[in-house]
Amino acid sequence: MLSIGEFSNICKVSTKTLRYYAEIGLLEPSEVNPENGYRYYSIDQLEKMLFISRLKSYSFSLDEIKEIIKDDAETSD
């Protein structure tokens, strides 16, 4: 598990962005410590975050990205 800080450094996005993505349901942490609220991300989530970043670089909106990820998850099942 990676802390939110470690995950943000690897993905080159701010912790504020990660918190916002969790708030809107785009990328939620794998685990949240109930005692202190610390957020932890799994190594497996790196690929999803990098995909989100790539789509943002192509000027997709967050709503469009949510739909793309949802559609991708549905076809993967």
C-alpha positions in Angstrom: 0.0 0.0 0.0 1.1 3.5 -0.8 0.2 6.6 1.2 -1.6 9.4 -0.6 1.7 11.3 -0.6 3.7 8.5 -2.2 1.0 7.8 -4.7 0.8 11.4 -5.7 4.5 11.7 -6.2 4.6 8.6 -8.4 1.7 9.7 -10.5 2.7 13.4 -10.5 -0.7 14.7 -9.3 -1.4 16.6 -6.1 -2.9 15.1 -3.0 -5.7 17.7 -3.4 -6.5 16.2 -6.9 -6.5 12.7 -5.5 -8.9 13.8 -2.7 -11.1 15.4 -5.3 -11.1 12.3 -7.5 -12.2 10.3 -4.5 -14.9 12.8 -3.7 -16.4 12.5 -7.2 -16.0 8.8 -7.4 -13.3 8.7 -10.1 -10.5 7.1 -8.1 -11.2 6.1 -4.5 -8.4 4.9 -2.2 -8.1 1.2 -1.6 -8.2 1.7 2.1 -8.9 4.6 4.5 -7.7 4.2 8.1 -10.9 4.8 10.2 -8.9 6.1 13.1 -7.0 8.9 11.4 -8.6 9.1 7.9 -5.3 8.4 6.1 -5.8 7.3 2.6 -3.9 4.4 1.0 -3.7 3.3 -2.6 -2.6 0.0 -4.1 0.0 -0.5 -6.7 -2.7 -1.8 -9.0 -4.3 1.7 -9.0 -1.3 3.2 -10.6 -2.4 2.0 -14.0 -5.8 3.6 -13.6 -4.4 6.9 -12.4 -2.0 7.0 -15.3 -4.8 6.3 -17.7 -6.9 9.1 -16.1 -3.9 11.5 -16.5 -3.4 10.4 -20.2 -7.1 11.1 -20.9 -6.9 14.5 -19.2 -3.9 15.3 -21.4 -6.2 14.6 -24.4 -8.6 17.2 -23.0 -11.3 14.8 -21.9 -13.5 16.2 -19.1 -13.7 14.4 -15.8 -17.3 13.4 -16.6 -16.1 11.9 -19.9 -13.3 10.1 -18.2 -15.7 8.6 -15.6 -17.8 7.3 -18.5 -14.8 5.9 -20.3 -13.6 4.1 -17.2 -17.1 2.8 -16.4 -17.5 1.5 -19.9 -14.0 -0.1 -19.8 -14.8 -1.8 -16.5 -18.1 -3.2 -17.9 -16.4 -4.6 -21.0 -13.6 -6.2 -18.9 -16.0 -8.2 -16.7 
